[in-house]
Amino acid sequence: MPIEHLAMIWPYLMGLVVLVAWAVRLEGLAKRHAELLSPERIEFAAARNAEVEGQVRALKDHLNNIGKKLVKHEADDKEEHRRIYEAIRESEK
């Protein structure tokens, strides 16, 4: 086969190589997609999501309780300050 013939079919050979590479890549992507959509994987993700939602809910409740305690302490402090202020005013009279 003369070099001229090889030069003529060279672009087609490279095109074939590219097509095979794309086919292999698409096959790999299809396998990965099938793995991600497997029932076991979806079930695991749903369980993990529920677990995380429970943790978020517990943390939110905990932070709300802390907030309520802070508001209560602030109100108690204001009341105590008011009583001290009134006692000072009474003692000045």
Secondary structure, DSSP 8 states (H G I E B T S, - for coil): --HHHHHHHHHHHHHHHHHHHHHHHHHHHHHHHHHHT-HHHHHHHHHHHHHHHHHHHHHHHHHHHHHHHHHHHHHHHHHHHHHHHHHHHHHH-
